[in-house]
Amino acid sequence: MEISRFEQYARLAAAALLVLGCVLVLQPFVGAILFAGVLVFSTWPAFVMLRDRWGGRRSLAALAVVMFMVVAIALPVALAAQSLIVHSAGMVEAIRNFFDQRSTWELPAFIRDLPLVGAAIVEYWSLLLQSREELVALGRRLADPAKAMLLALGGAVGQGLIQILIALFVAFFFYRDGDRIRRLMSEALVRLAGSQGEVLMSTAQNAVKGVVYGLLGTALAQAIVAFIGFVIAGVPGAALLAALTFVLSLVPMGPVLIWGGAAAWLYATDQVGWAIFMLIYGTAVISSVDNFLKPVLMSRAGNLSMLLVVLGVFGGAIAFGFIGLFVGPALLAVAWNLTKAWLDSPGSPLHDRPETLP
């Protein structure tokens, strides 16, 4: 009896050590694996369509989908990282010159001539000009920390690019062996949730689709319309600025920093008309994509609360780095929709509870 108990403990210890070893090996790649799963979940229908059209060639279809994602996701992130690292010194120097040029502190005539508010704006501006030297000194003191911050941001985006490439590498095998993986996941969910297993699988897939389409779809749309606006206004580096717009669109109010900075550069170079165009275009077109397109696409995630999206973006970034911008909202969307599905199921204690008036 003692030998049998010892054998049981030894087996448990060996299993625990095996699990611990696997966790330690896979821990650096958890974010990339989760992101690969998110991408495969959301784009599985496209892979199936290519696989069926190409006579069941799973590897070829998987490679085609992955290469498309390299262009659609990895390339903009690479351009953004390159822009932040290479051009950070130039951006800081341009801001320095902006503070040093006295002409850039003069209000244009159309602002001074505005009815009702023009005089008040001029008066407030004159008060600011009285402390111009202090503002210039402050700007110069902040130049070096700003350069370091831009370099650090570029490094973080570069690390995110590595994670994205790892995730796309993993996604290739998820696509190729997806039928087997899906069957194993379905069997596991059936054992855990009984007859509701397939429903939970479908709910999770729809939630992931909604979040990915909402975040990446909006990011791509904003990057495209921003690129068009930068080209029309003659802003240099339109492709790099569009790539930065793609990355920052994952953060609330992020694209405003790009098209707002472009408008400031146009105004600083005495292109007041194009600066006004950039402000109007950024507000009416670029920002409207986020305000109207994202809610429509996110509705596929079961009308996920914008609060959960914001918490998922920032919490995911803290937990998994840059790639967490995508993984965090997807995880919260799955958890939220699975919780709703469980509460609405017939076996739930809240399912048959009668509604009471407050």
HUJOLIN-V140097 format. One record per residue. N is the residue number from 1. RES is the residue in one letter. SS is DSSP state (H for helix, E for strand, L for the rest). D_LAST is the distance of its C-alpha to the last C-alpha in whole Angstrom. Layout:
n:res:ss:d_last
N:RES:SS:D_LAST
N:RES:SS:D_LAST
This chain:
n:res:ss:d_last
1:M:L:62
2:E:H:62
3:I:H:63
4:S:H:60
5:R:H:58
6:F:H:59
7:E:H:59
8:Q:H:56
9:Y:H:55
10:A:H:57
11:R:H:56
12:L:H:52
13:A:H:54
14:A:H:55
15:A:H:52
16:A:H:50
17:L:H:53
18:L:H:53
19:V:H:50
20:L:H:50
21:G:H:53
22:C:H:51
23:V:H:48
24:L:H:51
25:V:H:53
26:L:H:50
27:Q:H:48
28:P:H:49
29:F:H:48
30:V:H:45
31:G:H:44
32:A:H:46
33:I:H:45
34:L:H:42
35:F:H:43
36:A:H:45
37:G:H:42
38:V:H:40
39:L:H:43
40:V:H:44
41:F:H:41
42:S:H:40
43:T:H:44
44:W:H:44
45:P:H:45
46:A:H:47
47:F:H:49
48:V:H:49
49:M:H:50
50:L:H:53
51:R:H:54
52:D:H:54
53:R:H:56
54:W:L:59
55:G:L:60
56:G:L:57
57:R:L:59
58:R:H:56
59:S:H:58
60:L:H:59
61:A:H:55
62:A:H:54
63:L:H:56
64:A:H:55
65:V:H:52
66:V:H:52
67:M:H:55
68:F:H:52
69:M:H:50
70:V:H:53
71:V:H:53
72:A:H:50
73:I:H:48
74:A:H:51
75:L:H:53
76:P:H:51
77:V:H:50
78:A:H:54
79:L:H:55
80:A:H:52
81:A:H:53
82:Q:H:57
83:S:H:56
84:L:H:54
85:I:H:57
86:V:H:60
87:H:H:59
88:S:H:57
89:A:H:60
90:G:H:61
91:M:H:57
92:V:H:58
93:E:H:61
94:A:H:60
95:I:H:57
96:R:H:60
97:N:H:62
98:F:H:59
99:F:H:59
100:D:H:63
101:Q:L:63
102:R:H:63
103:S:H:63
104:T:H:59
105:W:H:58
106:E:L:59
107:L:L:57
108:P:L:57
109:A:H:59
110:F:H:56
111:I:H:53
112:R:H:55
113:D:L:56
114:L:L:52
115:P:L:51
116:L:L:49
117:V:L:48
118:G:H:52
119:A:H:53
120:A:H:50
121:I:H:50
122:V:H:54
123:E:H:54
124:Y:H:51
125:W:H:53
126:S:H:56
127:L:H:55
128:L:H:54
129:L:H:57
130:Q:H:59
131:S:L:57
132:R:H:58
133:E:H:61
134:E:H:58
135:L:H:56
136:V:H:59
137:A:H:60
138:L:H:56
139:G:H:56
140:R:H:59
141:R:H:58
142:L:H:55
143:A:H:57
144:D:H:58
145:P:H:55
146:A:H:53
147:K:H:56
148:A:H:55
149:M:H:51
150:L:H:52
151:L:H:55
152:A:H:52
153:L:H:50
154:G:H:52
155:G:H:53
156:A:H:49
157:V:H:49
158:G:H:53
159:Q:H:51
160:G:H:48
161:L:H:51
162:I:H:53
163:Q:H:49
164:I:H:49
165:L:H:52
166:I:H:52
167:A:H:49
168:L:H:50
169:F:H:53
170:V:H:51
171:A:H:49
172:F:H:53
173:F:H:53
174:F:H:49
175:Y:H:50
176:R:H:53
177:D:L:52
178:G:H:48
179:D:H:49
180:R:H:50
181:I:H:47
182:R:H:44
183:R:H:45
184:L:H:45
185:M:H:42
186:S:H:41
187:E:H:42
188:A:H:41
189:L:H:37
190:V:H:38
191:R:H:39
192:L:H:36
193:A:H:33
194:G:H:35
195:S:H:35
196:Q:H:32
197:G:H:35
198:E:H:36
199:V:H:32
200:L:H:32
201:M:H:35
202:S:H:34
203:T:H:31
204:A:H:33
205:Q:H:35
206:N:H:33
207:A:H:31
208:V:H:35
209:K:H:36
210:G:H:33
211:V:H:34
212:V:H:37
213:Y:H:38
214:G:H:35
215:L:H:37
216:L:H:41
217:G:H:40
218:T:H:39
219:A:H:42
220:L:H:45
221:A:H:44
222:Q:H:43
223:A:H:47
224:I:H:48
225:V:H:47
226:A:H:48
227:F:H:52
228:I:H:52
229:G:H:51
230:F:H:54
231:V:H:57
232:I:H:56
233:A:H:56
234:G:L:59
235:V:L:57
236:P:L:59
237:G:L:58
238:A:H:56
239:A:H:55
240:L:H:55
241:L:H:52
242:A:H:50
243:A:H:50
244:L:H:49
245:T:H:46
246:F:H:45
247:V:H:45
248:L:H:43
249:S:L:41
250:L:L:39
251:V:L:38
252:P:L:35
253:M:L:38
254:G:H:41
255:P:H:43
256:V:H:43
257:L:H:45
258:I:H:48
259:W:H:48
260:G:H:47
261:G:H:50
262:A:H:52
263:A:H:52
264:A:H:53
265:W:H:56
266:L:H:57
267:Y:H:56
268:A:H:58
269:T:L:61
270:D:L:61
271:Q:L:60
272:V:H:57
273:G:H:57
274:W:H:56
275:A:H:53
276:I:H:52
277:F:H:52
278:M:H:50
279:L:H:47
280:I:H:46
281:Y:H:47
282:G:H:45
283:T:H:42
284:A:H:42
285:V:H:43
286:I:H:43
287:S:H:39
288:S:H:38
289:V:H:39
290:D:H:36
291:N:H:34
292:F:H:34
293:L:H:36
294:K:H:34
295:P:H:30
296:V:H:32
297:L:H:34
298:M:H:31
299:S:H:29
300:R:H:31
301:A:H:29
302:G:L:26
303:N:L:25
304:L:L:25
305:S:L:24
306:M:H:26
307:L:H:25
308:L:H:26
309:V:H:30
310:V:H:31
311:L:H:30
312:G:H:32
313:V:H:35
314:F:H:35
315:G:H:35
316:G:H:37
317:A:H:40
318:I:H:39
319:A:H:40
320:F:H:42
321:G:H:44
322:F:H:44
323:I:H:43
324:G:H:40
325:L:H:39
326:F:H:39
327:V:H:38
328:G:H:35
329:P:H:33
330:A:H:34
331:L:H:33
332:L:H:29
333:A:H:29
334:V:H:30
335:A:H:28
336:W:H:25
337:N:H:26
338:L:H:27
339:T:H:24
340:K:H:22
341:A:H:24
342:W:H:24
343:L:H:20
344:D:H:21
345:S:L:24
346:P:L:24
347:G:L:25
348:S:L:22
349:P:L:20
350:L:L:17
351:H:L:18
352:D:L:18
353:R:L:15
354:P:L:13
355:E:L:9
356:T:L:6
357:L:L:4
358:P:L:0
